Amino acid sequence: MQNAPDDGRPASARVRYRERLAPSLWLFLAAALGGPMLTLVFVPAGSALALGIGVVATLAIIALMILASPTVEVDQRVLRAGRAWIDASWLGEPEIRTGEDARQARGPGLPARGWHLIRGGIDGVVVVPNTDPADPAPSWTISTRTPDRLAAAIDAARAAATASAR
């Protein structure tokens, strides 16, 4: 889900951007093959039992893949990526990377001390400098399917944090 609608929360708590970094379709298809393989293992115990185990296992694998997927969220003042969060006032100008630039940012150009939320199968990356002098991570590198929207939400949160600090 991206860009959650206004749900009646106060403006200070509204979400500007939300994305679940779920696996891509080909990973779901690969995971769905686990059920038929499990069915074949349990056929000697009975075909109905084996089929039931296979269906339940397939559904459980897919549900776990979705539930274990991290989310990226930007609200009025905070960027959350997975379990980590940072106040928007400490964020620098986000850099959008796609294609070869994204591959470089996820691979050889990935800072060793930076904070990363990288997911395979998701091409876009946003690199956000961290200006907090007490934080050991100089930047955040975040996978996203819509890097332009994430960067715009980070910019809006930075502007709101700057305005409220005055």
WOGI-V521631 format. One record per pair of residues at least 4 apart in sequence whose ideal C-beta (glycine too) atoms are under 7 Angstrom apart, sorted by sequence separation. I is the first residue (numbers start at 0). J is the second residue. D is the distance in Angstrom with one decimal. If there is no record, write none. Layout:
BEGIN
i = [I;I]
j = [J;J]
d = [D;D]
END
This chain:
BEGIN
i = [8;22;24;25;26;27;32;33;34;35;36;37;38;42;44;45;46;47;48;49;50;51;52;53;54;55;56;57;58;59;60;61;62;63;64;85;96;97;99;100;101;102;103;104;105;109;145;146;147;148;149;150;151;152;153;154;155;156;157;158;159;160;8;22;44;73;79;85;96;103;104;129;78;109;143;41;42;72;77;78;129;5;41;96;129;71;77;78;128;129;76;77;128;129;3;38;41;76;127;38;69;78;105;126;127;2;3;38;126;1;2;37;38;1;37;124;125;0;1;124;35;124;125;0;34;37;105;123;34;104;123;101;121;123;125;34;101;104;114;121;123;124;33;34;101;112;113;117;121;123;33;112;113;118;125;97;112;113;114;115;116;117;125;31;97;113;116;127;33;110;113;96;110;30;31;95;96;30;83;94;109;93;94;27;30;93;81;80;91;92;104;27;90;91;90;91;89;89;22;89;21;85;71;22;21;69;20;19;20;97;20;96;19;20;95;18;95;17;18;17;95;16;16;93;14;15;15;80;14;93;13;80;93;12;13;12;90;11;10;90;87;71;87;71;88;87;88;86;78;88;71;78;73;73;76;75;73;76;75;76;26;23;20;22;20;20;18;18;18;16;16;16;15;15;15;1;1]
j = [12;26;28;29;30;31;36;37;38;39;40;41;42;46;48;49;50;51;52;53;54;55;56;57;58;59;60;61;62;63;64;65;66;67;68;89;100;101;103;104;105;106;107;108;109;113;149;150;151;152;153;154;155;156;157;158;159;160;161;162;163;164;13;27;49;78;84;90;101;108;109;134;84;115;149;48;49;79;84;85;136;13;49;104;137;80;86;87;137;138;86;87;138;139;14;49;52;87;138;50;81;90;117;138;139;16;17;52;140;16;17;52;53;17;53;140;141;17;18;141;53;142;143;19;53;56;124;142;54;124;143;122;142;144;146;56;123;126;136;143;145;146;56;57;124;135;136;140;144;146;57;136;137;142;149;122;137;138;139;140;141;142;150;57;123;139;142;153;60;137;140;124;138;60;61;125;126;61;114;125;140;125;126;61;64;127;116;116;127;128;140;64;127;128;129;130;129;130;64;131;65;129;116;68;68;116;68;68;69;146;70;146;70;71;146;70;147;70;71;72;150;72;73;150;72;73;74;139;74;153;74;141;154;74;75;75;153;75;75;157;156;141;157;143;160;160;161;160;153;164;149;156;152;153;156;156;156;159;159;160;120;120;118;120;121;142;143;144;145;148;149;152;152;155;156;145;148]
d = [4.4;3.8;6.4;6.4;6.3;6.3;6.3;6.2;6.4;6.7;6.9;6.6;6.8;6.0;5.3;6.4;6.2;6.4;6.3;6.3;6.4;6.2;6.0;6.3;6.4;6.1;6.3;6.5;6.1;6.2;6.5;6.6;6.0;5.7;6.9;5.7;4.2;5.1;6.3;6.3;6.2;5.9;6.1;5.1;6.1;6.9;6.2;6.0;6.3;6.4;6.4;6.4;6.4;6.3;6.3;6.4;6.4;6.2;6.3;6.2;6.2;6.3;5.7;6.2;6.4;5.3;4.4;6.6;4.2;4.5;6.6;5.4;6.6;6.5;4.7;6.2;4.7;4.4;5.3;5.4;5.6;6.7;3.8;4.5;5.9;5.1;6.0;6.1;6.9;5.7;6.2;6.3;5.1;6.2;4.6;4.8;5.2;5.3;6.3;5.9;3.8;6.4;5.5;5.7;4.6;5.9;5.1;6.7;5.2;6.7;6.9;5.9;3.2;6.1;5.1;6.1;5.1;5.7;5.1;6.8;5.9;5.8;5.7;6.5;4.2;4.8;5.9;6.9;6.3;4.8;5.0;5.7;4.3;6.1;5.0;5.0;6.0;5.7;4.2;6.8;6.9;6.7;6.2;3.0;4.4;6.1;5.4;6.7;5.8;3.8;6.4;6.0;5.8;4.5;5.0;6.3;6.0;4.5;4.8;4.7;4.9;5.2;5.5;5.4;5.3;6.7;6.2;6.2;5.4;6.1;5.7;4.4;5.8;4.7;6.8;6.0;6.3;6.0;6.1;6.9;6.2;5.1;4.5;6.1;6.0;4.7;5.0;4.4;6.5;7.0;6.1;6.8;5.3;3.2;6.9;5.4;6.0;5.3;5.5;4.1;5.7;6.7;7.0;6.9;4.4;6.1;5.4;5.2;5.3;6.3;7.0;7.0;5.0;6.6;4.4;6.6;6.1;6.4;4.9;4.7;5.2;6.7;4.3;4.1;6.0;4.8;6.2;6.4;5.0;4.7;6.4;5.0;6.8;6.4;6.0;6.7;6.1;5.1;6.7;5.5;3.8;5.8;5.0;6.1;4.0;4.2;6.8;6.7;6.1;6.2;6.6;6.6;4.0;5.8;6.2;6.5;5.2;6.4;5.4;5.2;6.4;3.6;4.7;6.3;6.2;6.1;6.1;6.6;6.9;6.1;5.8;3.5;4.2;5.7;6.3;6.5;6.9]
END
